[in-house]
Amino acid sequence: MKKIERQRQFVQDHLSLFRCPNCQAPMAKVEGNSIYCAHGHQIDFNRHGYLHFLNGAADTEYGRQMFLARRQLLSAGLFEPIVKTVADQLPVRPQTILDVGTGEGTPLRQLAALRAGCDDTLIGFDISKAGVTLATQLGLCAFFCVADLRQLPFNAGSFDTIMELFSPSDYAEFNRVLAPGGRVIKVVPNSDYLAELRQLLYGTGQANSHYDNQRVVDLFRHHYPDAQQIRVRYEFTIPAGLQAALVEMTPLHWGKGARQLTDQDLRTLTSITVDVTVLTGTAEK
């Protein structure tokens, strides 16, 4: 079965999850190369097999090269302990999982591998067409789409779990699409996240040389007062030749005052600190 046929079949089998971004009516049918809502609005599958749910052009600076670099590092294991911690928060029974800001999809693929045999239903979305196009190439039994965090193209109560790594949040939308008792698992960077790279780019004393996640954590706890909080911190040895990809995969090097790193600078990046907090909150039952 071709990729686009697999994607159409996935949507057909899980049509009850989707709603129209134009009128918010439930999607009613898949016919030919299109999906139709109850009011007749039509969205076509593109040649990569995904659906584009945005009403207008995407506003993102994240391009193909950034996502290719990210895939190199993540495939080498950069986030594996984080994904393992996320997996540990999930029950063994089948879950319908939404990956917010899925990018090129590697964390969702790694989560699926850790939960092989759980029979999960997996959907990832991102605002970036470049990321989603790469995600569809993974061969993962999942559906990827381009969508807006602020107006999710999914029906109320559709998901057991929302996973979010380093992405913005819209908790009103999250709570709408979560089933009663469903969980949000959000990963946020701590102050030492990629500290060695920050030091090279900014030295000390600049705004981008330090990160404080307290406001993000406090907002999460405001919405989920009983949230659990787990710190995950480790050193990752950067595989030879991937130092430049590490710089490319993060927007850190876009910041005001960032140095242009030399080859000598890159050679000093032999390992990198990964320091994050995994927050898990539960929707009201």
N, C-alpha and C positions, 0 to 999 in steps of 0.2 A: 504494500500500500504506500503510495506517495505521501510526502510530508503534508501537503495541503489537504489530501484526503483524510489523513489521520486527524488533523486539526478540525476539519469539518465534522468528523465523526465524534470527536470529543465534545464539541459544542452541542451536537445533536443529543448525545447521551446525557449531557448535563445542562440542558436548556433552561431548567428551572432556576439556575444560578444567576442568569443574566437579565438585565433590564436595559431599556432604551435610554441613551444619554440625551436624547432630544425631548422626550415627553415622560420619561420614567415609567412607562408601561412595561410589563413583562415582555420579554422576547417570546414570540409565539411559534416560530418555525424556522427551519433551515431549508432553503430551497435553492437548488443549483449552487452557485458560488456566493450566496448571500444569506444573511440572517435578517428576519423581519420581526418587528414588534407587533403588538396587538392592534396598533393604529396604522400600520403599514409603512413605518419608517424602515429604510433599508440600509444595511451596512455590508460591504463586500469584503470577503477574504482577499488579501493581497497575495502576490505570487509566493511570498514566504510562508503563507499559511496563517498569519495572525490577523486579528481585527483591530482597526484603528477607531477607538471610541471618542477621540477628542473632537470637539466642535471648533475647529480652527487649527492653526499651526502650533507645534510644540515650542515652548520657550525654554531651551536648555543649551548649555555650553558643552555638555558631555558628548563627545564624538567617538567615532569608531576606534581611533588610535588609543584613546584612554581606556575603552572597554577591552581592547585586545591586550593591552598591558595588564589590566586587572585580571584577565583570564589567565595570563601566564603566571602571575604571582599566586593567585588563588588555587590554580591547578597544582602548584608546587607545595600547597599546604598552608599558606599564610593564615587563613581563617579557620582551619580545621578544628582547633580546640573551641573556638566560638560556636561553630555549628554543632559540635558535639554537646556543648552546654545547652544550646537551644533544644536539641533532640531529647536531652534528659528531662526537659520540662513537659514533654508530651506523653499522654497515655499510650499504651500499646494498641488500643483499638483504632480502627480506621478514622482518619481525620480529613476534613476538607480544609485545606491550607491555602491562604492567600499570602504571597510574598510581595510586600510593598517595596517599590523601587528595586525591582529584581535585577536591573542592569543586564549583564550578559548571562545571568542565570546560574553561575557555578555554585553559589551557596545552596540554592534550591536543589540542584543535582546532588550535592554532597549530603544534604538532609535526606533526600530520597534514598540514597545508598545506605545511610545509617538505619533507615526505617524500612528496608526491603522486606516485603512480606506483610506489611501493615495495610496494604491496599488503600493508601491515601489517594485523595483527589487533590491535584496540585495545580494552582493557577498563579502565574507571576505577571506583574504589570510594571511598566515604567513609562515615564513621559518621553523617553528617548527612543526614537525609531532605530537608531544605530545599535543600542543595547538589545532591544527586543529582537531585531533581525539576527544578531549573534546567538541569542538564547534559543531561537528556533532551530539552530544547527546542532544542538546538544544531543539530539536523539532521545531526550527524556520523555517519559510518558506524562506530559503536562501540557497545559495550554498557556501561551503567552500572548499578551495584548498591550497596545499602547492606550493609556488611560490617564485620567486626571484624578489625583489624590483627593481633590475637593468635591468631586462628583463621580463616585465609583459606579461603574456600569453593572452593578450586582444588586440582586433583590435583598430585602431585609432578612436577617436571620440565616444567611447562606453559608457562613463559615464557622468552623469550630476553633480555628487558630489563625491569627494574623501574625506573620513574622516580618520584622522590619530591621534591617541592618543599615545604620548610618543614614537614614532617610528622614525627611520631615514627617509630621503626623497630622492627622485630622481626626481627633478622637470622637467627634460627633458622627462622622462617617464610619469610623471603625465600629462604634457601638451599634450603629444601624445595621451593618452587614454581619455582625457577629450573632451567632445563635445564643440563646440564654445560657449563661455559664461558660461561654467561650472565652478564650484567652488571647491577650495581646502580648507578644514577646518582642521587646524593643532593645536593640543593642546601641549603646552610645559610647563614644570614646571618652577615656579618662585623661588626666593631665599628662601622663607619660606616653600616650599613644603616638607612635612613630617619632619618639623624642629625638632620636639621632638625626633623622631627616629634618625635623624642625630646627635643630641646632645648626645644621649646615646651611639651611636656607635663610635663617633669620638671626642667628646668634642669640643673644639674650637681650631682654628688655623691650623687644618689639611686641606689638599686639598679637601677632601670629606665632610668637615663640612659645606661647602658653595657651592651654585650653582649659576652661572650667565648665563642667557639665551640670552644675548645681541647679540652674534654672530649668534645664530639660528634665532632670530627675524630679524636681519639685512639681512641675506641671504634670508629669506622669502620675505621681502620687496623689495629686489633687483629683485626678479622674479615677484612679484605682487606689484608694486609701490602704488596702491590704496588700499592696504589691510586694512581691519578693524581689530581692536585689542580690545579685551574685557578681563578684568581681572576678574577671578572668585576666591574668597577666602572665606573659611568657616572653622569652626571647626567641626570635625566628632567625635562623641562619639563611641569609640570602643566597640562593644558588648563583654560581658564577655566571656572569653575563646578564643578570637580571636587575642590576642596580639602576640602570636607566629606566627600565620598565616600572620599578618601584616609584620613581619620581613621577613618571607619566600617569600612573594609575590614580593619583590623588590630586585634588585641586589645590593642595598646599602650595605648589610652586607658582600658582597664579596670583598669590597675595601681594599686597603692596609691600615693597621693600625686599622681596625675595631675591636672593642672589642667583645668578646664572652659574650652575655648578659645572666645574671642570672635570675632566677625566680623573685627575688626581683626587678631587673631592669624592667622586663616585667610588674610587678604589678603597676609600676608608669605610664605606658602608658594607661591612661584612655581616653584620647582624642588625636586627631592628627590634625594638620593644613594641609588643602589642599589649595594650592595656585598655580594657573596656569594662563596662558594666552591663550586665544582662538583666533587664527589668521584665518581670512577668506580672501582668494584671489580669483580673477576671471580670468579665461583664456581669451585670446584674442578672439574676435568674428570674 
